[in-house]
Amino acid sequence: MPNPQRRPTDRIHAADHPSISKEGKVSERRIETTTSRTAEWTCVSRAASSLESDSYYRSDDHIALLLVPTFLKLLLHIPSIRRFYSQVLAPKGIYEYTIARTKYIDAVFKEALAEGFDQILIFGAGFDTRALRFQSEAGNTRIFELDVPITQKAKLGQYAQRGLNIPANVEFISIDFDKESLSEKLEGAGFSRGVRSLFVLEGLLMYLQLDSVDETFKVIEAFAGVGSVIVFDYVRASVLRQAGSCYGEREIVRSVAKAGERWHFGIEEEELERFLKKYGLRTSEHKDAQDLEQIYFTDAAGEIVGRVNGTHCLVRAVKPATSQEYTTPT
């Protein structure tokens, strides 16, 4: 039951998880001083998925497999080990969610390249490999990866060890959020204002405090030209309230907390459009777990072959030309 004393903005940016009040800053600093464990876990999941024989579970991140340790790479080639990883070690449905999210954002990314977007910015890039995987389709699009120094250094070190060349159109921006301005870092790296851009925030917003989310979207608003696209995922605000209503909720919350990277930000689905409009954006697509199951895990007979963790939703939003375009798509 919603708290009747919660302000409207709290319903949009719900950060009511009882564990965050004392630990929020701690987990933010942990991410900035050690390589993100969730970024590493996502890389392993993508690597495992690239080896699947089942087309529903196979994704296209072949480079992720090059970034994991050799012993783990050998283990992931064993189907029973992959099943143990995805069905026992991973929280319920999160392997399926990671696969669906990767495929969905891959499609948005490739569409932006095909349409000749001027630039792409990947926030909290972690071990994202799209700048390399889709290089043949990049054309004149510039790709920027933004992350904290420790994670970015680890990624570039892996690229160097594996002999992976960094294309000329790719820029890496490291930032100390405690000391540096996001806008100044982007401008200093040559990221342009007012041009058609794609902004990717994958597996990021839920780890940020409310003021950081607000600052991030204000920067996007300031830099995005008309027709720009933002793709992101978020956790339901009910998850932060520990409502227990989503498939796999208890397991993923426990897993994230154990990693020391607690969730702080969530959105009520009915408040999404109002949240986006505040930053000059409107929803183009909204996909929940059931939608993702229908798109990526439904066979020809209409049977669901994989359940997706229900705590997350995916959003594609656009910057329209006029206020008249602020209508929610059907």
DAKALIN-V193673 format. One record per pair of residues at least 24 apart in sequence whose C-alpha atoms are under 6 Angstrom apart, sorted by the first residue. I is the first residue (numbers start at 1). J is the second residue. Records with the same first field share a line. If there is no record, write none. Layout:
BEGIN
I=J, J
END
This chain:
BEGIN
12=267, 268, 271
13=265, 266, 267
14=237, 265, 266
15=264, 265
16=240, 241
17=240, 241
27=260, 261
32=148
35=150, 151
39=126
48=76
56=297
91=251, 252
92=248
93=307, 308, 309
94=309
96=308
97=308, 309
113=138
117=141, 196, 197
118=196, 197
119=143, 197
120=197, 198, 199
121=145, 199
122=200
123=201
142=169
143=170
144=170, 171, 172
145=172, 173
146=173, 174
147=174
148=174, 175
149=174
193=223
194=223, 224, 225
195=225
196=225, 227, 228
197=228
198=228, 229, 230
199=230
200=230, 231
201=232
202=232, 233
206=263, 264, 265
207=263, 264
209=264
221=279
226=319, 320, 321
227=319, 320
228=318, 319
229=317, 318
230=316, 317
231=315, 316
232=314, 315
233=313, 314, 315
234=312, 313
235=266, 311, 312
236=266, 267, 268, 311
237=266, 267, 268
246=310, 311
247=309, 310
248=309
249=311
281=318, 319
282=317, 318, 326
283=317
284=316, 317
285=315, 316
286=314, 315
287=313, 314
288=313
END
